[in-house]
């Protein structure tokens, strides 16, 4: 029973009670006025309560709608994350496979002899994986993608090996890497906005010298990995890990570097 109904019943009882003569007319009228005021106040409160209920219902509807939208967005985010994870897994698998090709003994022997003549301070050759690895600190000036003059001849000798008959069934992928120290110098940032750029530009510089030494451009490709494929943890501080600053040359079966058309 609403409060107004209750007070109406009380009002009716007062009328009956007043008609019996037990209270004075002025007392009765005063009671009626008070009752009328209370009824108005009760109606105001009931209206406010009803408005509050409507507001609560609207709030609940909005809340449920937001929850539905959040759930849909979360599903989209989960789908995107799953797609990114799958793509990253594929990239990692391809990257790992690059160094798992057994080279012909003659080609492997030539590369091993060349690396020994150049010296391990500058380059190493892994006969198990067929990876030629240059140390960037000796290949380039700090923050630069210009190959130092004393190394150009060594790259020319490498191109000669890669042009030999034993290497004709192989292509060449040049991959640049950096440490995790961000580029800060304004003049370096103007040329290489990030470690991604620097690693790619260095790979391109090495590839350019190889092609200038008559290695066919159609047999080459370049890739910049930035700081994201370290071979050792980067040292804390301002110098990073020099082992992670490198340019790697992968010798892979011809046609294995695909381009989408």
C-alpha atoms as an extended CHARMM CRD file, in Angstrom:
* protein
*
       261  EXT
         1         1  UNK       CA              0.0000000000        0.0000000000        0.0000000000  PROA      1               0.0000000000
         2         2  UNK       CA              1.3550000000        3.4290000000       -0.9840000000  PROA      2               0.0000000000
         3         3  UNK       CA              1.7800000000        6.0570000000        1.7210000000  PROA      3               0.0000000000
         4         4  UNK       CA             -0.8580000000        8.2870000000        0.1350000000  PROA      4               0.0000000000
         5         5  UNK       CA             -3.4180000000        5.4780000000        0.3980000000  PROA      5               0.0000000000
         6         6  UNK       CA             -2.5110000000        5.0520000000        4.0460000000  PROA      6               0.0000000000
         7         7  UNK       CA             -2.9550000000        8.7150000000        4.8440000000  PROA      7               0.0000000000
         8         8  UNK       CA             -6.2290000000        8.8320000000        2.9100000000  PROA      8               0.0000000000
         9         9  UNK       CA             -7.4860000000        6.0810000000        5.1930000000  PROA      9               0.0000000000
        10        10  UNK       CA             -6.3140000000        8.0530000000        8.2150000000  PROA      10              0.0000000000
        11        11  UNK       CA             -7.9910000000       11.1930000000        6.8420000000  PROA      11              0.0000000000
        12        12  UNK       CA            -11.2800000000        9.3120000000        6.4110000000  PROA      12              0.0000000000
        13        13  UNK       CA            -11.0260000000        8.0390000000        9.9670000000  PROA      13              0.0000000000
        14        14  UNK       CA            -10.4750000000       11.5700000000       11.2430000000  PROA      14              0.0000000000
        15        15  UNK       CA            -13.5860000000       12.7710000000        9.4120000000  PROA      15              0.0000000000
        16        16  UNK       CA            -15.6320000000       10.0650000000       11.0470000000  PROA      16              0.0000000000
        17        17  UNK       CA            -14.0180000000       10.7470000000       14.3530000000  PROA      17              0.0000000000
        18        18  UNK       CA            -14.5800000000       14.4900000000       14.0000000000  PROA      18              0.0000000000
        19        19  UNK       CA            -18.2320000000       14.0140000000       13.1480000000  PROA      19              0.0000000000
        20        20  UNK       CA            -18.7670000000       12.2610000000       16.4360000000  PROA      20              0.0000000000
        21        21  UNK       CA            -18.0830000000       15.5200000000       18.2460000000  PROA      21              0.0000000000
        22        22  UNK       CA            -15.0110000000       14.3850000000       20.1620000000  PROA      22              0.0000000000
        23        23  UNK       CA            -12.7980000000       17.2100000000       18.7570000000  PROA      23              0.0000000000
        24        24  UNK       CA            -13.4480000000       20.8950000000       18.0920000000  PROA      24              0.0000000000
        25        25  UNK       CA            -13.9690000000       22.2540000000       14.6120000000  PROA      25              0.0000000000
        26        26  UNK       CA            -10.7130000000       24.2450000000       14.6910000000  PROA      26              0.0000000000
        27        27  UNK       CA             -8.7560000000       21.2020000000       15.7740000000  PROA      27              0.0000000000
        28        28  UNK       CA            -10.3240000000       19.1960000000       13.0040000000  PROA      28              0.0000000000
        29        29  UNK       CA             -9.5460000000       21.8350000000       10.3490000000  PROA      29              0.0000000000
        30        30  UNK       CA             -5.9720000000       22.0800000000       11.6050000000  PROA      30              0.0000000000
        31        31  UNK       CA             -5.6380000000       18.3660000000       11.3720000000  PROA      31              0.0000000000
        32        32  UNK       CA             -7.0440000000       18.4330000000        7.8260000000  PROA      32              0.0000000000
        33        33  UNK       CA             -4.5240000000       21.0820000000        6.7880000000  PROA      33              0.0000000000
        34        34  UNK       CA             -1.6580000000       19.1400000000        8.2710000000  PROA      34              0.0000000000
        35        35  UNK       CA             -2.8970000000       16.0220000000        6.5780000000  PROA      35              0.0000000000
        36        36  UNK       CA             -3.1070000000       17.8650000000        3.2470000000  PROA      36              0.0000000000
        37        37  UNK       CA              0.4520000000       19.1320000000        3.6360000000  PROA      37              0.0000000000
        38        38  UNK       CA              1.6630000000       15.6560000000        4.5080000000  PROA      38              0.0000000000
        39        39  UNK       CA             -0.1500000000       14.2170000000        1.4920000000  PROA      39              0.0000000000
        40        40  UNK       CA              1.5540000000       16.7320000000       -0.8210000000  PROA      40              0.0000000000
        41        41  UNK       CA              4.9140000000       15.9690000000        0.7340000000  PROA      41              0.0000000000
        42        42  UNK       CA              4.3130000000       12.2370000000        0.3850000000  PROA      42              0.0000000000
        43        43  UNK       CA              3.3510000000       12.6880000000       -3.2590000000  PROA      43              0.0000000000
        44        44  UNK       CA              6.5600000000       14.6770000000       -3.8470000000  PROA      44              0.0000000000
        45        45  UNK       CA              8.6050000000       11.9430000000       -2.1900000000  PROA      45              0.0000000000
        46        46  UNK       CA              6.8470000000        9.2410000000       -4.1990000000  PROA      46              0.0000000000
        47        47  UNK       CA              7.5080000000       11.2010000000       -7.4100000000  PROA      47              0.0000000000
        48        48  UNK       CA             11.1600000000       11.5980000000       -6.4560000000  PROA      48              0.0000000000
        49        49  UNK       CA             11.3570000000        7.8910000000       -5.6500000000  PROA      49              0.0000000000
        50        50  UNK       CA              9.8290000000        6.9620000000       -8.9960000000  PROA      50              0.0000000000
        51        51  UNK       CA             12.2520000000        9.2830000000      -10.8060000000  PROA      51              0.0000000000
        52        52  UNK       CA             15.1110000000        7.6900000000       -8.9170000000  PROA      52              0.0000000000
        53        53  UNK       CA             13.9160000000        4.2550000000       -9.9560000000  PROA      53              0.0000000000
        54        54  UNK       CA             13.7290000000        5.3610000000      -13.5900000000  PROA      54              0.0000000000
        55        55  UNK       CA             17.2160000000        6.8550000000      -13.2880000000  PROA      55              0.0000000000
        56        56  UNK       CA             18.5250000000        3.6240000000      -11.7800000000  PROA      56              0.0000000000
        57        57  UNK       CA             16.9480000000        1.6170000000      -14.6070000000  PROA      57              0.0000000000
        58        58  UNK       CA             18.4960000000        3.9180000000      -17.2070000000  PROA      58              0.0000000000
        59        59  UNK       CA             21.8660000000        3.6890000000      -15.4900000000  PROA      59              0.0000000000
        60        60  UNK       CA             21.6380000000       -0.0980000000      -15.4350000000  PROA      60              0.0000000000
        61        61  UNK       CA             20.7660000000       -0.1710000000      -19.1440000000  PROA      61              0.0000000000
        62        62  UNK       CA             23.7160000000        2.1030000000      -19.9620000000  PROA      62              0.0000000000
        63        63  UNK       CA             25.9930000000       -0.0090000000      -17.7650000000  PROA      63              0.0000000000
        64        64  UNK       CA             24.8850000000       -3.2210000000      -19.4840000000  PROA      64              0.0000000000
        65        65  UNK       CA             25.3800000000       -1.5890000000      -22.9040000000  PROA      65              0.0000000000
        66        66  UNK       CA             28.9080000000       -0.4860000000      -21.9770000000  PROA      66              0.0000000000
        67        67  UNK       CA             29.7000000000       -3.9860000000      -20.7410000000  PROA      67              0.0000000000
        68        68  UNK       CA             28.5210000000       -5.4080000000      -24.0630000000  PROA      68              0.0000000000
        69        69  UNK       CA             30.6810000000       -2.9390000000      -26.0100000000  PROA      69              0.0000000000
        70        70  UNK       CA             33.6580000000       -3.6820000000      -23.7760000000  PROA      70              0.0000000000
        71        71  UNK       CA             33.1830000000       -7.4000000000      -24.3680000000  PROA      71              0.0000000000
        72        72  UNK       CA             33.0880000000       -6.8650000000      -28.1530000000  PROA      72              0.0000000000
        73        73  UNK       CA             36.2250000000       -4.7020000000      -28.0750000000  PROA      73              0.0000000000
        74        74  UNK       CA             37.9860000000       -7.2650000000      -25.9050000000  PROA      74              0.0000000000
        75        75  UNK       CA             37.1190000000       -9.9800000000      -28.4320000000  PROA      75              0.0000000000
        76        76  UNK       CA             38.6140000000       -7.8320000000      -31.2150000000  PROA      76              0.0000000000
        77        77  UNK       CA             41.7400000000       -7.1610000000      -29.1350000000  PROA      77              0.0000000000
        78        78  UNK       CA             42.1270000000      -10.8660000000      -28.3710000000  PROA      78              0.0000000000
        79        79  UNK       CA             41.7680000000      -11.6890000000      -32.0730000000  PROA      79              0.0000000000
        80        80  UNK       CA             44.3900000000       -9.0860000000      -33.0140000000  PROA      80              0.0000000000
        81        81  UNK       CA             46.7730000000      -10.3590000000      -30.3200000000  PROA      81              0.0000000000
        82        82  UNK       CA             46.3190000000      -13.9120000000      -31.5590000000  PROA      82              0.0000000000
        83        83  UNK       CA             47.0500000000      -12.7820000000      -35.1180000000  PROA      83              0.0000000000
        84        84  UNK       CA             50.1660000000      -10.8760000000      -34.0240000000  PROA      84              0.0000000000
        85        85  UNK       CA             51.3670000000      -13.8590000000      -32.0190000000  PROA      85              0.0000000000
        86        86  UNK       CA             50.9070000000      -16.1720000000      -34.9990000000  PROA      86              0.0000000000
        87        87  UNK       CA             52.7860000000      -13.7800000000      -37.2930000000  PROA      87              0.0000000000
        88        88  UNK       CA             55.5980000000      -13.3270000000      -34.7920000000  PROA      88              0.0000000000
        89        89  UNK       CA             55.8880000000      -17.0960000000      -34.4230000000  PROA      89              0.0000000000
        90        90  UNK       CA             56.1670000000      -17.4320000000      -38.1950000000  PROA      90              0.0000000000
        91        91  UNK       CA             58.8350000000      -14.7110000000      -38.3360000000  PROA      91              0.0000000000
        92        92  UNK       CA             60.8060000000      -16.4110000000      -35.5630000000  PROA      92              0.0000000000
        93        93  UNK       CA             60.5890000000      -19.7530000000      -37.3320000000  PROA      93              0.0000000000
        94        94  UNK       CA             61.7710000000      -18.2790000000      -40.6320000000  PROA      94              0.0000000000
        95        95  UNK       CA             64.5540000000      -16.3960000000      -38.8930000000  PROA      95              0.0000000000
        96        96  UNK       CA             65.7470000000      -19.5650000000      -37.1730000000  PROA      96              0.0000000000
        97        97  UNK       CA             65.6150000000      -21.5200000000      -40.4310000000  PROA      97              0.0000000000
        98        98  UNK       CA             67.8880000000      -19.0260000000      -42.1670000000  PROA      98              0.0000000000
        99        99  UNK       CA             70.9240000000      -20.3750000000      -40.3650000000  PROA      99              0.0000000000
       100       100  UNK       CA             70.1390000000      -24.0550000000      -40.7560000000  PROA      100             0.0000000000
       101       101  UNK       CA             71.1830000000      -24.6140000000      -44.3670000000  PROA      101             0.0000000000
       102       102  UNK       CA             74.2030000000      -26.8600000000      -44.8980000000  PROA      102             0.0000000000
       103       103  UNK       CA             76.4800000000      -25.2750000000      -47.4990000000  PROA      103             0.0000000000
       104       104  UNK       CA             78.4170000000      -27.3390000000      -50.0340000000  PROA      104             0.0000000000
       105       105  UNK       CA             81.8300000000      -28.3250000000      -48.6180000000  PROA      105             0.0000000000
       106       106  UNK       CA             83.7230000000      -26.3640000000      -51.2890000000  PROA      106             0.0000000000
       107       107  UNK       CA             81.7850000000      -23.1410000000      -50.5790000000  PROA      107             0.0000000000
       108       108  UNK       CA             82.0190000000      -23.6230000000      -46.8200000000  PROA      108             0.0000000000
       109       109  UNK       CA             85.7820000000      -24.1610000000      -47.0870000000  PROA      109             0.0000000000
       110       110  UNK       CA             86.2610000000      -21.0070000000      -49.1580000000  PROA      110             0.0000000000
       111       111  UNK       CA             84.2660000000      -18.9380000000      -46.6460000000  PROA      111             0.0000000000
       112       112  UNK       CA             86.1820000000      -20.3860000000      -43.6930000000  PROA      112             0.0000000000
       113       113  UNK       CA             89.5370000000      -19.5710000000      -45.3300000000  PROA      113             0.0000000000
       114       114  UNK       CA             88.3650000000      -16.0590000000      -46.1950000000  PROA      114             0.0000000000
       115       115  UNK       CA             87.1530000000      -15.3990000000      -42.6110000000  PROA      115             0.0000000000
       116       116  UNK       CA             90.4660000000      -16.6500000000      -41.2070000000  PROA      116             0.0000000000
       117       117  UNK       CA             92.4150000000      -14.3240000000      -43.4970000000  PROA      117             0.0000000000
       118       118  UNK       CA             90.2270000000      -11.3350000000      -42.5820000000  PROA      118             0.0000000000
       119       119  UNK       CA             90.5580000000      -12.0870000000      -38.8730000000  PROA      119             0.0000000000
       120       120  UNK       CA             88.1330000000      -12.8760000000      -36.0980000000  PROA      120             0.0000000000
       121       121  UNK       CA             88.3590000000       -9.3110000000      -34.8000000000  PROA      121             0.0000000000
       122       122  UNK       CA             86.1730000000       -8.2780000000      -37.7410000000  PROA      122             0.0000000000
       123       123  UNK       CA             84.3090000000      -11.3360000000      -38.9770000000  PROA      123             0.0000000000
       124       124  UNK       CA             83.3960000000      -14.8820000000      -38.0310000000  PROA      124             0.0000000000
       125       125  UNK       CA             82.0130000000      -17.7190000000      -40.1150000000  PROA      125             0.0000000000
       126       126  UNK       CA             79.9210000000      -20.4900000000      -38.6060000000  PROA      126             0.0000000000
       127       127  UNK       CA             80.4000000000      -23.6010000000      -40.7510000000  PROA      127             0.0000000000
       128       128  UNK       CA             77.4500000000      -25.3610000000      -39.0820000000  PROA      128             0.0000000000
       129       129  UNK       CA             74.9290000000      -22.6600000000      -39.9690000000  PROA      129             0.0000000000
       130       130  UNK       CA             76.6610000000      -20.9300000000      -42.8600000000  PROA      130             0.0000000000
       131       131  UNK       CA             76.3590000000      -17.4950000000      -41.2410000000  PROA      131             0.0000000000
       132       132  UNK       CA             78.9430000000      -14.7910000000      -41.9170000000  PROA      132             0.0000000000
       133       133  UNK       CA             78.8970000000      -12.2790000000      -39.0430000000  PROA      133             0.0000000000
       134       134  UNK       CA             80.5840000000       -8.8630000000      -39.1480000000  PROA      134             0.0000000000
       135       135  UNK       CA             81.1420000000       -6.7670000000      -36.0300000000  PROA      135             0.0000000000
       136       136  UNK       CA             79.5400000000       -3.3730000000      -36.6270000000  PROA      136             0.0000000000
       137       137  UNK       CA             81.9970000000       -1.5140000000      -34.3980000000  PROA      137             0.0000000000
       138       138  UNK       CA             84.7780000000       -2.3660000000      -36.8890000000  PROA      138             0.0000000000
       139       139  UNK       CA             82.6000000000       -2.2430000000      -39.9940000000  PROA      139             0.0000000000
       140       140  UNK       CA             81.1370000000        1.2380000000      -39.3720000000  PROA      140             0.0000000000
       141       141  UNK       CA             81.8490000000        4.3770000000      -37.4230000000  PROA      141             0.0000000000
       142       142  UNK       CA             79.5800000000        4.8700000000      -34.4150000000  PROA      142             0.0000000000
       143       143  UNK       CA             76.0670000000        5.8600000000      -35.5230000000  PROA      143             0.0000000000
       144       144  UNK       CA             77.0600000000        5.6690000000      -39.2080000000  PROA      144             0.0000000000
       145       145  UNK       CA             76.0550000000        3.4490000000      -42.1110000000  PROA      145             0.0000000000
       146       146  UNK       CA             79.2100000000        4.2190000000      -44.1260000000  PROA      146             0.0000000000
       147       147  UNK       CA             81.4050000000        1.1350000000      -44.4660000000  PROA      147             0.0000000000
       148       148  UNK       CA             84.9680000000        1.8620000000      -43.4240000000  PROA      148             0.0000000000
       149       149  UNK       CA             87.4330000000        1.9950000000      -46.3320000000  PROA      149             0.0000000000
       150       150  UNK       CA             89.6880000000       -0.7770000000      -45.0160000000  PROA      150             0.0000000000
       151       151  UNK       CA             86.7770000000       -3.2560000000      -45.0620000000  PROA      151             0.0000000000
       152       152  UNK       CA             85.5410000000       -2.6260000000      -48.5960000000  PROA      152             0.0000000000
       153       153  UNK       CA             88.2220000000       -4.8980000000      -50.0560000000  PROA      153             0.0000000000
       154       154  UNK       CA             87.2370000000       -7.7150000000      -47.6900000000  PROA      154             0.0000000000
       155       155  UNK       CA             83.6080000000       -7.4370000000      -48.8200000000  PROA      155             0.0000000000
       156       156  UNK       CA             84.8030000000       -7.5110000000      -52.4120000000  PROA      156             0.0000000000
       157       157  UNK       CA             86.6300000000      -10.7740000000      -51.7120000000  PROA      157             0.0000000000
       158       158  UNK       CA             83.4460000000      -12.1570000000      -50.1620000000  PROA      158             0.0000000000
       159       159  UNK       CA             81.4720000000      -11.1840000000      -53.2730000000  PROA      159             0.0000000000
       160       160  UNK       CA             84.0100000000      -13.0540000000      -55.4010000000  PROA      160             0.0000000000
       161       161  UNK       CA             83.3890000000      -16.2110000000      -53.3530000000  PROA      161             0.0000000000
       162       162  UNK       CA             79.6290000000      -15.7420000000      -53.6270000000  PROA      162             0.0000000000
       163       163  UNK       CA             80.0400000000      -15.4490000000      -57.4060000000  PROA      163             0.0000000000
       164       164  UNK       CA             81.9760000000      -18.7220000000      -57.6100000000  PROA      164             0.0000000000
       165       165  UNK       CA             80.4630000000      -21.8340000000      -59.1680000000  PROA      165             0.0000000000
       166       166  UNK       CA             79.9580000000      -23.4360000000      -55.7380000000  PROA      166             0.0000000000
       167       167  UNK       CA             77.6650000000      -20.5640000000      -54.6800000000  PROA      167             0.0000000000
       168       168  UNK       CA             75.5690000000      -20.1910000000      -57.8170000000  PROA      168             0.0000000000
       169       169  UNK       CA             72.6080000000      -22.0280000000      -56.3050000000  PROA      169             0.0000000000
       170       170  UNK       CA             72.4650000000      -19.6960000000      -53.3290000000  PROA      170             0.0000000000
       171       171  UNK       CA             71.1180000000      -16.2050000000      -52.6130000000  PROA      171             0.0000000000
       172       172  UNK       CA             72.3690000000      -13.7400000000      -50.0200000000  PROA      172             0.0000000000
       173       173  UNK       CA             70.3840000000      -12.0930000000      -47.2280000000  PROA      173             0.0000000000
       174       174  UNK       CA             72.1070000000       -9.2350000000      -45.3810000000  PROA      174             0.0000000000
       175       175  UNK       CA             70.6890000000       -8.5450000000      -41.9120000000  PROA      175             0.0000000000
       176       176  UNK       CA             71.6000000000       -5.5560000000      -39.7320000000  PROA      176             0.0000000000
       177       177  UNK       CA             71.3990000000       -5.5210000000      -35.9150000000  PROA      177             0.0000000000
       178       178  UNK       CA             71.9800000000       -2.9460000000      -33.1590000000  PROA      178             0.0000000000
       179       179  UNK       CA             72.1290000000       -2.9110000000      -29.3780000000  PROA      179             0.0000000000
       180       180  UNK       CA             69.2980000000       -1.4020000000      -27.3130000000  PROA      180             0.0000000000
       181       181  UNK       CA             70.8550000000        2.0340000000      -26.7370000000  PROA      181             0.0000000000
       182       182  UNK       CA             68.5480000000        4.6350000000      -28.3350000000  PROA      182             0.0000000000
       183       183  UNK       CA             69.9970000000        7.1050000000      -30.8080000000  PROA      183             0.0000000000
       184       184  UNK       CA             70.4000000000       10.5420000000      -29.2040000000  PROA      184             0.0000000000
       185       185  UNK       CA             72.6170000000       12.7300000000      -31.3990000000  PROA      185             0.0000000000
       186       186  UNK       CA             70.5590000000       15.0840000000      -33.5400000000  PROA      186             0.0000000000
       187       187  UNK       CA             72.7580000000       14.6310000000      -36.6100000000  PROA      187             0.0000000000
       188       188  UNK       CA             72.4890000000       10.8370000000      -36.3150000000  PROA      188             0.0000000000
       189       189  UNK       CA             68.7170000000       10.9630000000      -35.7720000000  PROA      189             0.0000000000
       190       190  UNK       CA             68.3920000000       13.0550000000      -38.9220000000  PROA      190             0.0000000000
       191       191  UNK       CA             69.8630000000       10.1650000000      -40.9220000000  PROA      191             0.0000000000
       192       192  UNK       CA             68.6200000000        7.2160000000      -38.8320000000  PROA      192             0.0000000000
       193       193  UNK       CA             65.4340000000        8.0420000000      -36.8220000000  PROA      193             0.0000000000
       194       194  UNK       CA             65.6420000000        4.7890000000      -34.8490000000  PROA      194             0.0000000000
       195       195  UNK       CA             67.7070000000        1.6410000000      -34.3330000000  PROA      195             0.0000000000
       196       196  UNK       CA             65.4050000000       -0.0210000000      -36.8640000000  PROA      196             0.0000000000
       197       197  UNK       CA             66.5170000000        2.4770000000      -39.4960000000  PROA      197             0.0000000000
       198       198  UNK       CA             70.1930000000        2.2490000000      -38.5630000000  PROA      198             0.0000000000
       199       199  UNK       CA             70.2080000000       -1.5580000000      -38.7740000000  PROA      199             0.0000000000
       200       200  UNK       CA             68.4390000000       -1.5200000000      -42.1530000000  PROA      200             0.0000000000
       201       201  UNK       CA             70.6680000000        1.2260000000      -43.5280000000  PROA      201             0.0000000000
       202       202  UNK       CA             73.7920000000       -0.6840000000      -42.5080000000  PROA      202             0.0000000000
       203       203  UNK       CA             72.4880000000       -3.8420000000      -44.1780000000  PROA      203             0.0000000000
       204       204  UNK       CA             71.8120000000       -1.8370000000      -47.3370000000  PROA      204             0.0000000000
       205       205  UNK       CA             75.3400000000       -0.3630000000      -47.2400000000  PROA      205             0.0000000000
       206       206  UNK       CA             76.9120000000       -3.8430000000      -47.1020000000  PROA      206             0.0000000000
       207       207  UNK       CA             74.6010000000       -5.1420000000      -49.8320000000  PROA      207             0.0000000000
       208       208  UNK       CA             75.5250000000       -2.1750000000      -52.0270000000  PROA      208             0.0000000000
       209       209  UNK       CA             79.2430000000       -2.9360000000      -51.7890000000  PROA      209             0.0000000000
       210       210  UNK       CA             78.6090000000       -6.6080000000      -52.5880000000  PROA      210             0.0000000000
       211       211  UNK       CA             76.6380000000       -5.6750000000      -55.7100000000  PROA      211             0.0000000000
       212       212  UNK       CA             79.2830000000       -3.1180000000      -56.7110000000  PROA      212             0.0000000000
       213       213  UNK       CA             81.6950000000       -6.0820000000      -56.5980000000  PROA      213             0.0000000000
       214       214  UNK       CA             79.5360000000       -7.8110000000      -59.2500000000  PROA      214             0.0000000000
       215       215  UNK       CA             77.2370000000       -9.8600000000      -56.9870000000  PROA      215             0.0000000000
       216       216  UNK       CA             73.9120000000       -9.8040000000      -58.8570000000  PROA      216             0.0000000000
       217       217  UNK       CA             71.2930000000       -7.6470000000      -57.0690000000  PROA      217             0.0000000000
       218       218  UNK       CA             68.6740000000      -10.2610000000      -57.9470000000  PROA      218             0.0000000000
       219       219  UNK       CA             70.4760000000      -12.6760000000      -55.6250000000  PROA      219             0.0000000000
       220       220  UNK       CA             70.4110000000      -10.2960000000      -52.6460000000  PROA      220             0.0000000000
       221       221  UNK       CA             67.9700000000       -9.0180000000      -50.0480000000  PROA      221             0.0000000000
       222       222  UNK       CA             68.3050000000       -6.8810000000      -46.9270000000  PROA      222             0.0000000000
       223       223  UNK       CA             66.6270000000       -6.8160000000      -43.5280000000  PROA      223             0.0000000000
       224       224  UNK       CA             66.8980000000       -4.5580000000      -40.4660000000  PROA      224             0.0000000000
       225       225  UNK       CA             66.2020000000       -6.1940000000      -37.1070000000  PROA      225             0.0000000000
       226       226  UNK       CA             67.0500000000       -3.2190000000      -34.8820000000  PROA      226             0.0000000000
       227       227  UNK       CA             67.7080000000       -4.2220000000      -31.2860000000  PROA      227             0.0000000000
       228       228  UNK       CA             65.2310000000       -7.0930000000      -31.2270000000  PROA      228             0.0000000000
       229       229  UNK       CA             67.4420000000      -10.0930000000      -32.0270000000  PROA      229             0.0000000000
       230       230  UNK       CA             70.3080000000       -9.8420000000      -29.5040000000  PROA      230             0.0000000000
       231       231  UNK       CA             72.6910000000      -12.7650000000      -29.3030000000  PROA      231             0.0000000000
       232       232  UNK       CA             73.5730000000      -11.8090000000      -25.7300000000  PROA      232             0.0000000000
       233       233  UNK       CA             71.8430000000       -9.6630000000      -23.0760000000  PROA      233             0.0000000000
       234       234  UNK       CA             72.5340000000       -5.9760000000      -23.5650000000  PROA      234             0.0000000000
       235       235  UNK       CA             74.8270000000       -4.5570000000      -20.8910000000  PROA      235             0.0000000000
       236       236  UNK       CA             73.3590000000       -1.9940000000      -18.5120000000  PROA      236             0.0000000000
       237       237  UNK       CA             74.5430000000        1.5590000000      -18.9340000000  PROA      237             0.0000000000
       238       238  UNK       CA             75.3610000000        3.7630000000      -21.8960000000  PROA      238             0.0000000000
       239       239  UNK       CA             77.4200000000        1.3870000000      -24.0660000000  PROA      239             0.0000000000
       240       240  UNK       CA             75.1700000000       -1.6070000000      -24.7410000000  PROA      240             0.0000000000
       241       241  UNK       CA             76.6450000000       -4.9250000000      -25.8160000000  PROA      241             0.0000000000
       242       242  UNK       CA             79.0430000000       -4.6850000000      -28.8000000000  PROA      242             0.0000000000
       243       243  UNK       CA             78.2960000000       -8.3180000000      -29.7710000000  PROA      243             0.0000000000
       244       244  UNK       CA             74.7350000000       -7.2900000000      -30.5850000000  PROA      244             0.0000000000
       245       245  UNK       CA             75.9420000000       -4.5700000000      -32.9650000000  PROA      245             0.0000000000
       246       246  UNK       CA             76.5620000000       -6.6880000000      -36.0340000000  PROA      246             0.0000000000
       247       247  UNK       CA             75.7570000000       -7.3750000000      -39.6750000000  PROA      247             0.0000000000
       248       248  UNK       CA             74.9870000000      -10.9820000000      -40.5780000000  PROA      248             0.0000000000
       249       249  UNK       CA             75.0720000000      -12.5070000000      -44.0440000000  PROA      249             0.0000000000
       250       250  UNK       CA             72.8830000000      -15.5680000000      -44.5840000000  PROA      250             0.0000000000
       251       251  UNK       CA             73.6330000000      -17.7560000000      -47.5930000000  PROA      251             0.0000000000
       252       252  UNK       CA             70.3350000000      -19.4110000000      -48.4770000000  PROA      252             0.0000000000
       253       253  UNK       CA             69.0580000000      -21.6330000000      -51.3010000000  PROA      253             0.0000000000
       254       254  UNK       CA             68.2270000000      -19.6680000000      -54.4410000000  PROA      254             0.0000000000
       255       255  UNK       CA             64.5690000000      -18.6530000000      -54.5810000000  PROA      255             0.0000000000
       256       256  UNK       CA             63.9650000000      -19.0980000000      -50.8480000000  PROA      256             0.0000000000
       257       257  UNK       CA             63.5790000000      -15.3310000000      -50.3330000000  PROA      257             0.0000000000
       258       258  UNK       CA             60.0630000000      -14.7950000000      -51.6280000000  PROA      258             0.0000000000
       259       259  UNK       CA             58.3330000000      -11.5340000000      -52.5250000000  PROA      259             0.0000000000
       260       260  UNK       CA             54.5300000000      -11.3670000000      -52.6140000000  PROA      260             0.0000000000
       261       261  UNK       CA             53.0520000000      -10.2550000000      -55.9410000000  PROA      261             0.0000000000
